[in-house]
Structures are given as C-alpha cells and as structure tokens.
C-alpha cells in the first residue's frame, strides 16, 4: 500500500466526486503554491494519477472515487447517531471496532470506522477483501445487544436488506444473495461480514460492509463477475451521499431488530432475495452438498431449502449458494442424460452454456483474445457431450479461434425464415444477424405477449415480435461506446470522457452521456409505440432487454412507461434462444 500524506488525502477528497475545482482553490486548501501542485499530484498511486484532467486551470477526475474528508465523515456520524472516525489507511476496520469492543461495550456501541485503503480486509470464510484506493466504499460499525451471540443470526440479512433498499433508491437494481452478498444479476456488488464479541454481559456485533464504488477499467470492460455503483447507476451518486443514506437506514433497521426481531422485515427480504422461489445448489469446497428450491429464510436468518427429502434448514457457515444456472456442471450420471454446449459469438466476447438434460448447468464467457477458459472447461466437462450448437456475428476469424478450443465440430446456425412457430419477415434472411433471430426465439421463454426485444452490445438492436409470432424486423444503431467514439472522432471539442446521466445536463460530459442513453431509450419507446399500434392498443406489449448495457437502459426509461408496461432484463438471451431451438429438435 502506498502511504499518502495528509495533504494528498485532502486533495483527493476535494476532487473525488468529479466536480471541477480550480487549481488556485486546491492549492489554498492543501497549503502549497499553485505551481507546486502538479508535482504533488504526480506522487499519487498510478491508477489515481491517470484519472486527472486539466483544462484552463480546472482540475477534475474522469472517474469518481470513494474518498471522503474527516469533516464529512463526522457530519455523517452525527446525522445517523454514530461516533464516526476516518482512517485513510488501516489494517482492517473490523479489527479497529473489535478493539473498541474489547475495551468496553460503550466505546464500541454506535462506533463507525471508515477507511479508504486497508491491508487486512476480509470477507466470509476467511477470504481476503481487496480493492485499490478509492474504488470501494468500506466501513465497519459496532452495535451492542442484550442478546446472546446465537440470537443474532439474522443480522446479516437485516444489514443486507438495509443496504439493498438504499441502493435501489439510487436507481441501482441490487438484490440479495443469501446470506450476505449484494448482487446485480450474477455480478457481485458488495459483501457484509459480521463478527461478534461478548463483553460485560452483552454481545457487540461488528458489521463490516464493502461496496464496489467504481471498477477499474480493465475489469469493467472485461468479462467480469463484479459490478459497481458507478457501473449500474444512471444517477450521479457520490460516496458521501451513499454512505450517509446507508448509515441512516442501518440505524433504523438495527433499532427495529432490537425491538421486534427479524420477522417484520421478512416480506421485504424475500422480495429482495435474488434466489427466492428458484432452484439452487449449495456448495462446500466447490462440491455440491445440497440441491433444492429456496423457500425463504427463518426468523433467525437461516435458509429454508425445499429438497426432494423435504424442507431443510441451512445455517450460514462454510457454504456458498449458487443459482442452478451458475452452479458447477456434474457429468451425466447415465447415458440417457444428454449434454450440449451452446455458443453465443458476439462482437466483443464469446458466451457459452453447458446444457444437461435440457437445463442450463453452467454459463461462461471470455474475450476472444483469451479463450483458454473454454478449453479448460472442455477438458473438465465434455465427457458425454452430444453436440455443439452456436450462432455468431463475430466473423470467421473469431469463429476459428473458438473452434481451436473445441475438438468437436460446431453447428453454426444462421437466421431462418421460420422457427419455433415464429415467422421471420426480414426481406433477406441471409443478411439478418443470427443474434437478433435467436434473441427473438429466446424471448418466448419470458413472455407470450407481443414484445420489443432490445440487445445492448457493440450495436443496439431494437426488434418487434407480435403476439401471434410474427417477427417484424427492427432497427440497428451504434452502441454506447461506438456513439462516444464517433463523437470523439468527428467533432473538435467532444473527445472527452462521458459524464453522468441527468434529466437536464448542464456540462458537456453529462450532455454526452445523457444524449447517448436518451437516443437508445427514444428508439425503444418509438418501436414500442409502433408495435402497440400494430397489435392493438388494448393488448400488452412487453419489453425484453439483454446485453451489457441492459440495466442502465432499464433504469433510464421513463417511470410512467415502466409502471404501465412489463420490462424484463434478461442475461444471455441468445443462449435461451439456442436452448429453445435445441429442445425443439
């Protein structure tokens, strides 16, 4: 960890929310001459140093950071009823609060510790929690209970629910993965670690929370299983505002838990739980130990799992929970179970799914430059495989890279004139992107109504499917990155990073971001209106959105539209289309 001077922390905190600051104001703040401040900045860590942009005396960061000043931290503590301290650098915030608890219950109760960088951060099961400076919002707090330690098993879901509610208010579609993870779809957004200590006849719970605030570019643009506040939120969220709202909600939730327990919160928790009502597999050390459907959680926070042998109660411990579609593949147990591999060759990356007995058992993805993961899975899981089916818009060279990893030949499917009862009205089916066709086929797994099918990838496609299964065609427009690149290449003053989405943007960076998202949303609304007129205004028209930018688009749609219509965000829609096709055959 690179140790920074107090003045450098002050400078970072002043710039952290992305607001431009004049260099003269910054120099006065940290007490050095304006001509010295640039050299001062060059001592910052490389990943922070590269975020700075300077123009006409103004300094700003192109990516916000989760960095706060001590005064702001103190205000947040007062507002939420905590005694708050800021350690810019430390070993572990949980350890700091635990040490307070060892000294006295009073010192630990409602004691909040915030850090920007820690060397010994940890999560559940002894796993390390690591992040670079400013990229994760990290804090711990203590709360003393007149209860035994075994009575506090529901604190993890209580804490997760409080965080999920706040994130949702900021337009972040977070859900809870039992027992303690915050997720957006299959991507991890944050985690919670709770440790307890007995002292003076009371139990002090130390709650550590880490939420990804901004992802490194190399992670954000890769096939990652992580996401961040800045990645999925369409609003301007600052670390200070997020922390203040989190602490107020946590305070309220813990007070309710003290008075009434977890029972009053159970309905909200079940609604926020990603896997409630869905099949899951429980793993220990990578091996499946139980399978069943999530039936809920108990008043003590344990998982209720409905299995073939009846309901089982699973307590938190050395167990990981995975959705059935993401769990590890088991080889076929007999020759009657078929195993297939489905491939979605997009422009920037390959996605694949192992399908066993008609069910998706594992989903993977990788950039074309490194498909070693696919080759490794082939060696591990391909025993008994009957066929490989795929569709691709990536071109022949990338298809060849895929085939190099697979000893068995691939059946590459193209768009069709008709399939699964759907008639394709595209005039020249040969030039119709196969991804668009299989997105349409896949949409029938999620709705029987007329629907607009949107794919947000390198390009954005907006297609129309009637309730009586006529695929009418649709539009193609540049994706987010292509729009931005076009503006940078063809205009003199617009080669700059994107800002944030606002209803009425007042900076050029924000105007670019808002214009791009408005263009996509406008195209969707137009197509939805046309399809509504086509099928009849009294019939429902649903919206299915897939692709990397799907969540951003869904959050940016007008509230009146989302209230009046069904909007579903579906990962891997092409895979579902291929699965429907394979099942039919």
N, C-alpha and C positions, 0 to 999 in steps of 0.2 A: 504493500500500500504506500503510495506517495504521500508524504506528510506535507500539508499546506500551512501557510502562515495565516494568522487571524485575518489579515487584510485581504488575502485571497478568498477566504470564505465569504467575507463581506461583499467582495466584488461579484462572486458567483451568485450570491443571494439576490443582489440587485438586478442581475440580468436573467435570472432563472426562468421567469415567466414569459420570456420572449419579447417583452416590451422594449422598444429602443430607448437608450439612455445616452445623453451627450457625454463625451469624454471628460469635459470640464466638471460636470456634476459627479462623475465617478471618481475623479481624482480628489475632489474635496471630501467625498465620502470616506475614502481609504487613507487620505492624508499623504499623498505623494503628488509630484508635479505631473501635469498632463503629458509632457514629453517622455516621462519615465514609465507610463502605464502600459505601453505596448510591450516593453521588455518584461514587465511584471507579469503580463498575461502569458508570455511565452514559457513561463515556468509551470504552467498548468499541465495536468495529465494530457497525453496526446488526444484521447477521444473527446475531451472537453475543448482543448485548444482549437481543434478543427471546426468547431461549431460557430466560431465568431465571424460576423460580417460587419464591415465598417463602410460607412458612406457619409461623406460630408460631416464628419465629426460625431456621427451617431454610431453607437455600438449596439448590436443585438445578437442573440443566439438563434440559429435557424431551427433548433430543436429545444423544447423546454426541458428543464431539469427539476428533479425533486430536491431542491436545495432551499432552505429557509434560514432566516436570521433569528437570533435569540429573542429579539423583541416580539416577533410574530409568534414564535413558539409560546412565549409567556402569555400573550393575549389568547391564544387558542386554549391554553390550560385554564385560564380564568373563566372563559365563556362556557366551558364544559365541566367545571368543578374539579379540575385536576391541578396538582402541583407539577408543573412541567419543566423539564430541563433539556437542553440540547447539547449533545456530544457530537461534534463534527466527525470525529473518528473514535472508534472504540473496538473492544473485542466482541461483545455481544450485549445488546440492550436487555435481553432477558437476564443475563448474568448481573447486570447493574441493578435491576429491580429485585432480583433474588437476594442480593447482598443487603439491600434495604430491608427486606423481609426478615433476614436473619438477625438484624439489629433490633427491630421492633415492628409490630403489626402496624402501628400508627404511621411509621415512616414509609411503609410500602403501600398502604391503602390510598387509592386515587393518586398514585405517583406515576407520572408519564415521562418516559425517556425516549427521545427521538435521536436518530443518527443519520448521517449521510454516507458513512462508509464503515463497515465492520469486518474484522478479520476472522471471527469465530462464529459467524451466524450459522444457525442450524434449523432444520425442519424436523418433521416426524421421522421416526425410525433411525435417528442419528445421522440423517443425511445433511450435508453442508448446504447452506443457503448463501449463494454468492451472487454479487452483482457489482457492476462498476459504479463509480461515484456518480450520484445524481440520477441513476436510471431506475431506482427502486425506492418507493416510499416505505421506510422501515421504522417501526416504533414498538415499544412494549409498555404495558401498564400493569399495576397491581390492584387487586381488589380483595378485601378481607371478608370472609363469610363465617357466620356462626354455624357451619356445617362441617361434617367430616369430608375427607377427600373423596370417598366413593360416592358421595351425593352430588358431586359436581361434574358428572359425566356429560351433562347436556350443555356445558359451557361452550364447547366447540361449535355445535350448531347454533347456539344463541349468538355467538360472535360472528359466525359466517352470515347469518341472516341479517344482522345489523349492517354489515359491510355490503351485502348484496343489495339491500334497499337503497343505500346511498349511491352506489354505482349506477343503479337503474335511474335514479333521479337525474344523473348527469348524462343520460342517453346511452349508457353502456349496458348492453344486454347480458349482464353477468348472471350466472346460475351457480348453484352449489353442488359440488361433488362430495358426497359423504366420505369421510367425516368432516374434513376441514379445508377443502380446496375451493377456490373461486375460479370459475372457468367461463369461457365464452365458446360454446360448442365443444370441440375437442381440445381447445387450446387453454393452457393454464395461465390465469391472470394473477393469482396470488395464493398465499397459504397462511395458515394460522397454527401456531404452536402454543399449547397451554401446559405449563408446569406448575405444580403446587408444592407448598411447604407448610408444615404445621408449626405454629409459634404462639405461645401464650394462650393455648386453648382454642385458637381459631385457625382456619385454613386460608392462607393467602394464595390466590390464583394469579399467576403471572402470565399475561396474554401477550404473545409476540405476533405481530402481523407484518407481512411483507407483500406489497402490491407492486407489480411491474408498472412503472410510470411511463417509461419510453424504452423501446427496444433499440439495440444497436442496429445500424442499417444492414449489416451483413446477416443479422438474424431476421429482421423484418422482411427482407426481400428473399430469404431462402425458404425452403420447405420446413418451417419451424413448428414445434408443438407449443410455443409460447405466444402470448399476445400481451398487449399493454393498454393502459388507459388512453394514451395518445393515439394508438393504432385504431381503436374501435370507436372512440367517442367522436361525434360530429360537432361537439360544442368546445368552447375554449375552457379547458379545465386546468386550473393551477394547483400545484401541490398544496399550497396553504389552504385554499378553499376546500379541497378534498379532505384534508386532514381535519379541519375544523368540523365539517359535517359528519365525518366518521366518528369523532370523539363525542359529539352530542348524541348521536344515535346509539353508540355503545353505552354511554352513561345511562340513557333512558332504558335500554334493553336489560342492562345488568340490574338496575333498580327494580324493574318488573320481575325479573327472575328471582331476586331476593324475596319479593312479596308473594309471588304466585307460582313460581317454578316455570318449567318449560311448556306446560300444557296449553296455555293461551296462545303460544306462538306456533304451535304445531301446524295449524292450517296454512299459515303463511310459509312455513318452512317447506311443507310438501309441495306447495305451488312453485317454490323457488328451486326445488331439488331437480337437477337435470335428469336423474335416472328413475324418478318415481313412476311406477307402473310399467317399467321397461325391464327386459331381461339383462342380467349382468353376470359376470364371473368374478369371483373373489380369488385373488392370487396371494400366495405366500412364497417368497423367494423365487418368483417367476413361474410357480406351478399352480394350476387351478386346483383349489381345495373345495369350492362350493359353487353351484350354479343355481339360479332361480330368478324370480321377479321381485323387484323392490316393492314391498308392500307398505313401506313407511319407516318411521323411526319411533322408538318408545319415548316415554316422558323423561327417560334418563339418557337419551341420546344414542341408544344402541340401534343398529339396523335391523329391521324386520324383513326377512328374506323368505319369500314363499317358494319352497322347493318341492320336488316330487314326493319327498317324505313328509311334507307338511311345513308349517312355519318354523323357521329357525331364527334365533336372536343372536346377532353378531355384535360383539363389543369392539370398540376401537382398539387397535394394537398393531401388531406386525402384519397387517393385512391391507392389501391395496384393492380398490374396486375399479373395474374397467367395464365400460359398456360392451355388450356382447359383440358389437361390430368392430371393436378395437382390441379385443382380447386375443391372446396368443392362439395360433392355429394348432389344433391337435390333428395328427394324421388320421385318416379314415380308419374306423375300428373294424370294418368289414368291407368286402368287395362291393356291397350294394350301395355304399355311400360314394357319391361322385365328387370329385374335386376339380374345380375350374379356376383359371386365372383370367381376370378381366383387366384390360388395359385402356387407359384414357390418355392419349398422347396429345396434350395441349401444346400451345406455342412455347411456353417457357419451362414447363416441367411435366414429368410423367407421373400419373397416379395409377395405382393398381389395387385390386381387391382379390383375395383368395376366397372362393365361394365353395362351401362344403355342404352338400345335401340341400342346395337351394338357398342357403343362408350365408350372408357375408360374415366371414370369420375374422378377417384381418384386412385393414386398409393401410396402404403405404404410399409414399410419394418421394420423389427425388428430382433434382435438376439433371438435365441430360449430360452435363459435364462430369457427373459422378453417379453412375447407376450401380455402383458396387453393392448397395443395399439390396437391390432387386436380385442380383446374382447370389448374394448370401442367403436370401430367403428361399431362392430356388433350391439350393442345396439342402436347406433345412426342412422345407415343407412340400416339395413337389412329388413325393412318393405317392403314387396312385392317381396323379393328375391325368385327366382325360382330354382336356382341350384348353387352348389359349385363344381368347377372343378379344379383339380390341377395335377401337376407332381412333383415328389420328388426323390432326390438322397441322402437325409439326413439320411435315416434309419428309422426303425419302431418306435424307442423311440421318436425321434423328431416329427415324424408324429403324434404320440399320444398327444404330447404337443400342437400341432396345433389344433387337434380335440377337446381338452378340452375347447378351447376358442369358439367353434362353435357348437351350439345346433343342427344344421342341418348336415346330413351326407355328407362326401366329396367323390366325384368320383375321385379317384386317377388313372390317366391314365399312361400306360406304352408305350414303343416304339412299333411301329406297322410295319407290313410287307408292308403296303401301306396306304397312307392317303393324301388327298387333291391332288390326282393325282401324288404324289411322291412315287416312288418305293424304298424301303429300301433294299439294298444289303448286310446288315450285316448278317453274316452267322447264328448266333444265336441271334435272335432279343430279346430273353428273357434277355440276359446279356448286351444289348445295353442301355446305360444311357438315360433315358427319356428326360433329359435336352438337350442332343445332338440332339435328334429327333425333339423336339419342337423348338429348335433354327433353325433347317433346315426349318421347316414349317414356322416359323416367318420370315425367310429371304426373302420369296417370297412377303412380303409386301413392300420390299425395292429394289428388283431387279428381273428382269425376265431373266437375263443372267446366265451363269454358274458362280458359286461363291464359294469362300473359306469362311467358317464360323468359326470364332475363338471365343472361350469363355475363358476369363482370370479370373479365380476364384481360388479356392483352388488347382484345377488342371487346366492345359491349354489344351483345346481340339482344334484340327485343322481338320475340316471336309470338304469334297468336294461334291458339288452338280452340276450336269450338267445342261445345258440349256434346255434339254428335260426331266428334272425332274427325274434323277436317282441319288439317294443318294449313293455314292460310299464307304462311310466309312471315316476313318481318324485316326489321331494319338492322343495319350494322353501323356502328360508329366507333371512333377510336376510344380505347380505354383510358383510364386516368393518366397513366404515365405517357402514353402517346400524345394525348392532348397537351400535357405540360411540355413535352419535348418539341412539339410543333410551335408552341408559343415562344419557346426559347430560341428556336432556330430561325423563325421568320419575323420576329419583332425586335426592335432595337433595345427596348428597355425592360423586357419581361423575362429575361434569363435570370430567374431568382427562385429560391425555394418557395414552395407553397406555404401559405399560412393556414388559417383555420376557417371552418365554415360558419358564417353568420348570416342572419336574415338580411341585414343591411351592412355589408362590409365597407369599412372606411380606410383600409390600407390596400395597396396593390397586391401584396402577398395574399391577404384574405380574400380579395376580389377574385384572384385566380382560382383559389381553392373552391370558393363558393360558386363561381361560374362553371367549373368542371362538374361539380356534383349536381348543380341545377340543370345542366344540359342532359345528364343521364336521367334524372328524375322527370324532367319535362318530356323526354322521349317516352318514358314508361307511361306517364299519365295520358299522353296523346294516344298511344296504342291501346291502352285500357278503354278509353272513351270510344275509339273506333270499334273495338270488339264488342263493347256493350251495345252499340247501335246495331251491329251486325246480328247478334244473337237475340236481342230484345232487351229493353231496359228493365224488364221485370225479372230477368234471370241473373243469377250471381256470376260475376267474373272474378276469379281468384288471381292472385299474383304469386308466382314461384320465382325466387331469386337464388342464384347459385354463383360460385366463384369467390375469389379473394376479397373483392370489394362489396360483397353482398350485404354484410351487416351495416356498413357505412350508408349504403343506399337506402336500406330499410329504415334506418333511423332518421334519414333526411327527408323522407316522404312527408307530405302534409298530414298533420294529426287527423284532420277531418277525413282524409282518404283512408287511413289505417283503421279508423273507427268504423267506417262503413263497409270495408272490404276485408277479406281474409288475405293476409300477407304471410307467406312462409319462406324462411331462409333454410335452404337445403344444401348441405355439403355433398359434393361428389354426385351430382345429378346425372352426369353421363354414365357413371358406374351403375346407377339404378336402372337407366335405360338399357344398358347392356344386359343387366341381370334379368330384366323383364323379357328381353329377346331370347336369352338362353333358356329361361324357364318355359317359354312358349315352344321352343324346339324340342 
